[in-house]
């Protein structure tokens, strides 16, 4: 399996695990909402329902973000090779290596680590449109793009 396919697959698996967790959380919250029975302390009941509703909204936002990331990931052609950094590029630099895709954090591939980052992340915004041998300054560091796939 090619490197880009491996990184893509790992990102996809991570998103799927997050999706499964969030979907289970939604089911648990809906179950809790349904089982919330009216007690003699009516205000306590209403407060409990309101807290469950707030939590359900938070989980709903997480679900929407995961679905957005899955759509973004599907736009990546893992057979493409890039000279100019874009969505789906694998970028080797003098400091770190990046996979411009979705934000899932560090991925270890044999002896090489990659950071799967969103195109909207600050570092990706600096990298997009750049090519091999370009220099980037980020925070207090300066590094060179060594290779782009």
N, C-alpha and C positions, 0 to 999 in steps of 0.2 A: 504494500500500500504506500502510495506517495505521501510525502510529508504533509502537503496541504490537505489531502484527504483525511489523514490521521488527526490533524488539528481540528478540522471541520467536524469530524465524527465525535471527538472529545467534547467540543463546544455543544454539539447537538445533544449528547448524553447528559451533560450538566444541566442544560435548559430543560430537558425532559424530567430529570429528577426534581428540579425546582417546581415544575408544573405539577407533578404528582403530589408533592408536598402541599402546595397551595390548594389544589383541588380537595385534598383530604381536609385541610383546615376549613375550607368553605363548608364542606359537608358537616364537620364537627360543630361549626358555629350555627348552622341552620338547625341542626339537631338540638343544640342547647337553647336556641330561640324558641323552638316548638315545645320543649319540655319545661320551659320557664313557666311555672304555675303561679297564679295569683294567690298571694298569701294575705294574711290579715294586715300586714304592713304594705299597703298599696304603693307607697312611695319607693320602698325597697325594690319591689317588683319592677316598677317603671325604670328605676336606675339601672337594674340588672339588664333589662331589655335594651336600654339606650347604650350601655357599654358593649353589649354584644353587637348591636348595629354599627357602632363606631369601628369595632374590630373587623366586622364584615366588610366595611368600606375600605379599610386598609388592605385587607387581603384581596379585595377586588381590584385595587390599584396594582398590587403585585402581579396578579393574574394578567392584567392588561399589558404590563411591562414585559412579562415573559412572552406573551403572544406577539408583541411588537418585535422583540429580539428574534423570535423564531422566524418571522417574516423576513427580517433583515438577513439572517443567516442563509435563508433559502435563495437569496439574491446572489450569493457567492458561487461562482463557477470554479470548482476545485481543479479543473484542468487548465485554467488560464495561467499564463505567466505574465508578470508585469515588469515593465522597466520604470514606469512612473508609479509611485505609491498611490494606491486606491483601495476601496473596499475589497477584501480578499487577499491583499498583499501579505507576504511574509517578509519581514524586514529585519535584517541583521545589522546591528550597529556596534560601535566600539564599546558600548556599555551593556546594553540589553537587546533582546530579540523580541519582536512583536508580530502578532497575527492580527491584522486589522479586520475585525469581525464583530463580535459581541463581547461585552464586558463580563468575563467569567474568571478573571484572575490568572494566576500562574499555571502553566501546563508544562510538565516535565516530559520530555521526549528523549529517551536514552540519556545521553550526557548533556543535552542541550535543553535549556529552559526558554519558554516563550511566554509573553504576557499577551493574553487574548484581550484586546481593548476595543472599545466602541469607537467608530469614526468621530463621535461627538466629544470624546475625551480630550483634555488639553494637549496631551502629547501627540495624539493622532492628528489633531488639527495642525500641529507643526509639521508632521511627517507627510501628510497628504499633498500630492503634487510634486514631491521631491524625488530625486533619483540617487543612484549610487554615487558616492564621493561627496555628496552635499553634507554640510555641517549644520547641526542644529544646536541651539542653546535653549535649555529647559531648566528652570529654577536656577540653581547655581552651577549647573554642569553643561559642558559642551561635548558633543559626541559626533562622530562621523557615521554616515550610512555606508556600510561595507558591502551589502548585497541585498538585492530585491528580487523576490520570486513572485 
